[in-house]
Amino acid sequence: MGLGGGRVFYILWAPGSKGGATPPLAGFAFGGDSGISWISLQTHYTNAGLEEGLVDSSGFRMHTTTALRPYDMGVLVLGSLLFSIPPGNSSFSTGPSLCPK
């Protein structure tokens, strides 16, 4: 799924989740002729309770190979990925949007 600027959304992970792995016969293609020449890991934190002394011990492992798997993976995203939330609001709502024809 394109997000503009040639970006593609692949995997979502959150602290406390058990993580996941690709099935043995599938993977995400990047490099070579895939059109994807780099990847980026973004980490977003929240501490609404302003707790002190919190430590992040999360991590991730990524395996690469030159032996392509038989099937390419993809991600179906339902809903909006991009929000412009004004600062200082105690709540925020969003509604459905229309697809351009």
Backbone bond lengths (Angstrom), bond angles and torsions (degrees), N, CA, C in turn:
res aa  C-N    CA-C-N  psi(-1)  N-CA   C-N-CA  omega(-1)  CA-C   N-CA-C  phi
1 M - - - 1.464 - - 1.513 108.75 -
2 G 1.301 117.38 123.16 1.451 120.25 179.36 1.516 112.16 -78.63
3 L 1.320 115.68 142.17 1.460 121.10 176.99 1.515 111.08 -115.14
4 G 1.304 117.93 13.61 1.450 121.43 -175.69 1.511 110.40 88.74
5 G 1.309 116.84 151.30 1.457 120.88 179.61 1.520 112.60 65.54
6 G 1.328 117.98 20.34 1.454 120.92 178.79 1.522 114.13 76.35
7 R 1.326 117.92 11.12 1.467 120.64 -178.50 1.522 111.16 -85.40
8 V 1.304 116.33 146.28 1.456 122.79 177.95 1.516 108.51 -130.17
9 F 1.323 116.95 133.82 1.461 123.08 179.31 1.518 108.37 -90.24
10 Y 1.323 117.46 127.05 1.459 119.44 -178.34 1.522 114.11 -112.71
11 I 1.307 118.44 -63.98 1.460 120.72 -169.35 1.520 110.09 -131.48
12 L 1.318 115.72 141.63 1.453 121.85 175.83 1.514 108.22 -116.12
13 W 1.307 116.68 135.64 1.457 122.76 179.34 1.511 107.33 -139.39
14 A 1.310 117.61 148.63 1.462 121.28 179.24 1.521 109.58 -137.87
15 P 1.339 117.46 146.60 1.463 119.70 176.39 1.527 110.43 -54.18
16 G 1.309 115.65 136.91 1.457 121.14 -178.45 1.513 113.58 93.30
17 S 1.344 117.32 -16.23 1.460 119.01 177.58 1.526 108.86 -78.11
18 K 1.315 116.11 160.24 1.457 120.25 -178.27 1.524 111.98 -84.54
19 G 1.321 116.94 -0.84 1.457 119.58 -179.44 1.512 110.83 75.52
20 G 1.289 115.96 -166.30 1.446 119.44 -178.95 1.510 110.27 -169.78
21 A 1.287 114.79 175.78 1.459 121.10 179.41 1.517 108.10 -144.37
22 T 1.301 115.76 157.29 1.457 119.64 176.31 1.527 108.72 -75.13
23 P 1.330 117.59 151.34 1.467 119.89 175.59 1.532 110.04 -62.49
24 P 1.314 118.51 154.99 1.469 121.10 -176.64 1.527 114.72 -57.52
25 L 1.335 117.96 -28.21 1.461 120.18 -176.54 1.526 113.79 -100.02
26 A 1.338 117.77 8.85 1.463 119.98 -176.56 1.518 110.79 -139.19
27 G 1.324 115.55 155.66 1.454 120.94 177.39 1.518 110.26 -163.30
28 F 1.325 115.89 173.18 1.459 122.39 176.98 1.520 108.77 -94.59
29 A 1.323 116.37 127.78 1.464 120.56 179.66 1.523 110.06 -87.24
30 F 1.334 116.79 134.49 1.464 121.61 170.15 1.516 108.27 -152.10
31 G 1.346 115.15 160.08 1.459 119.71 -173.82 1.516 110.19 78.95
32 G 1.314 116.48 179.27 1.459 121.19 178.19 1.511 112.14 54.60
33 D 1.329 116.53 -129.93 1.465 122.69 -178.16 1.528 113.43 -90.38
34 S 1.330 118.49 9.77 1.468 121.29 -175.80 1.525 112.99 -72.05
35 G 1.334 117.70 -19.45 1.457 121.17 -175.18 1.519 112.71 86.94
36 I 1.318 117.93 -3.81 1.466 122.21 178.36 1.521 107.70 -111.07
37 S 1.337 116.54 114.13 1.467 120.37 -175.13 1.522 113.12 -105.47
38 W 1.317 118.78 -6.66 1.465 121.51 177.68 1.519 109.35 -154.07
39 I 1.322 115.81 160.38 1.457 121.51 176.71 1.521 108.61 -129.00
40 S 1.308 116.15 158.24 1.461 121.65 -178.24 1.522 108.85 -137.07
41 L 1.314 116.18 137.65 1.460 121.96 173.98 1.516 107.51 -107.56
42 Q 1.325 116.84 123.82 1.461 121.15 177.35 1.518 108.92 -111.19
43 T 1.313 116.37 137.26 1.459 122.57 177.18 1.521 108.36 -121.85
44 H 1.310 117.07 126.93 1.458 122.47 179.24 1.524 108.28 -120.50
45 Y 1.313 116.65 130.35 1.463 121.72 -179.17 1.521 110.44 -115.63
46 T 1.322 115.37 153.24 1.451 121.24 170.42 1.525 108.05 -139.89
47 N 1.306 115.35 143.30 1.456 121.57 177.42 1.526 107.03 -142.66
48 A 1.345 114.52 67.32 1.467 120.22 -175.09 1.524 112.31 -60.10
49 G 1.339 117.51 -29.34 1.455 120.96 -179.98 1.513 113.69 -84.95
50 L 1.339 117.20 0.87 1.466 123.53 -179.53 1.532 112.08 51.96
51 E 1.337 115.66 39.02 1.459 120.56 178.34 1.523 110.31 -70.51
52 E 1.315 116.47 140.01 1.462 121.53 178.69 1.521 109.87 -97.35
53 G 1.326 115.56 155.01 1.454 121.42 174.29 1.516 115.29 79.33
54 L 1.328 117.97 10.70 1.460 119.97 177.86 1.522 109.66 -69.92
55 V 1.328 116.59 140.04 1.462 121.95 -179.30 1.522 108.59 -125.95
56 D 1.320 116.82 132.58 1.459 122.17 176.73 1.522 108.28 -92.34
57 S 1.316 116.45 118.39 1.462 120.41 177.62 1.526 110.85 -116.31
58 S 1.336 116.38 19.42 1.456 119.97 -179.47 1.524 110.05 -75.73
59 G 1.300 115.12 167.74 1.460 121.00 177.72 1.516 109.43 -167.39
60 F 1.307 115.68 178.72 1.458 119.46 176.35 1.520 108.80 -149.72
61 R 1.299 115.02 160.15 1.458 121.52 178.89 1.521 107.54 -128.82
62 M 1.316 116.86 131.64 1.453 121.68 178.66 1.521 108.24 -125.07
63 H 1.318 115.57 128.71 1.456 121.17 178.23 1.523 108.33 -108.79
64 T 1.316 116.91 138.31 1.461 121.69 176.46 1.522 109.17 -121.57
65 T 1.316 115.33 156.96 1.455 120.85 178.55 1.518 109.04 -153.13
66 T 1.308 116.20 153.98 1.468 120.29 173.23 1.525 110.42 -91.24
67 A 1.335 117.70 -9.26 1.466 122.33 177.50 1.530 108.14 -89.52
68 L 1.319 116.50 102.91 1.460 120.74 -177.30 1.521 111.67 -64.41
69 R 1.312 115.85 144.12 1.458 121.35 175.07 1.525 108.61 -81.03
70 P 1.329 117.36 158.23 1.472 119.71 -176.18 1.526 114.71 -62.47
71 Y 1.345 117.71 -27.84 1.461 120.45 -175.73 1.522 110.80 -124.75
72 D 1.335 115.97 139.93 1.465 121.57 174.26 1.522 108.86 -88.63
73 M 1.333 115.98 140.29 1.461 120.93 176.88 1.517 110.26 -93.69
74 G 1.301 115.70 160.25 1.447 123.00 174.37 1.514 108.86 -148.74
75 V 1.313 116.80 173.57 1.456 122.05 179.63 1.522 108.10 -128.06
76 L 1.318 117.09 129.45 1.458 122.50 174.58 1.522 107.35 -96.71
77 V 1.309 116.81 114.89 1.461 121.66 -178.42 1.524 108.36 -103.38
78 L 1.323 116.24 123.70 1.460 122.03 177.29 1.516 108.04 -112.26
79 G 1.300 116.57 124.87 1.459 120.02 -177.26 1.516 110.37 107.21
80 S 1.298 115.88 -176.43 1.457 121.45 -176.35 1.521 111.00 -93.98
81 L 1.310 116.29 136.39 1.463 121.46 176.01 1.521 111.81 -95.53
82 L 1.311 116.11 -22.51 1.458 119.82 -173.25 1.523 110.32 -115.98
83 F 1.320 116.31 119.74 1.460 122.11 177.75 1.519 109.02 -122.07
84 S 1.312 116.38 145.15 1.458 121.84 172.70 1.524 106.36 -114.81
85 I 1.326 115.60 90.83 1.459 121.25 -175.21 1.520 108.98 -94.75
86 P 1.334 118.05 118.42 1.465 120.43 179.14 1.533 110.55 -63.64
87 P 1.326 117.52 140.23 1.467 120.16 -179.18 1.523 111.93 -69.04
88 G 1.322 115.62 153.28 1.455 121.16 173.86 1.517 115.75 83.34
89 N 1.326 118.82 1.28 1.462 120.54 179.63 1.519 110.51 -84.57
90 S 1.324 116.67 143.10 1.461 120.10 177.24 1.523 111.64 -83.30
91 S 1.343 117.27 -16.09 1.464 121.06 176.31 1.526 109.00 -151.65
92 F 1.323 115.58 163.22 1.454 121.31 -179.05 1.521 108.20 -148.79
93 S 1.331 117.77 134.85 1.463 122.37 179.29 1.515 109.51 -123.41
94 T 1.300 115.50 150.17 1.456 121.01 173.90 1.520 107.86 -137.53
95 G 1.306 116.46 151.04 1.458 120.77 -177.79 1.513 111.26 -122.56
96 P 1.320 116.26 179.35 1.461 119.84 179.97 1.522 111.10 -68.00
97 S 1.306 115.20 156.16 1.462 120.36 176.96 1.523 108.55 -125.34
98 L 1.312 116.10 166.06 1.456 121.71 -178.92 1.514 110.14 -102.85
99 C 1.318 116.10 142.83 1.461 120.96 175.20 1.523 108.21 -80.17
100 P 1.331 117.81 135.75 1.471 119.27 176.98 1.522 110.12 -68.44
101 K 1.324 115.78 146.99 1.472 119.95 179.78 1.502 110.74 -83.72
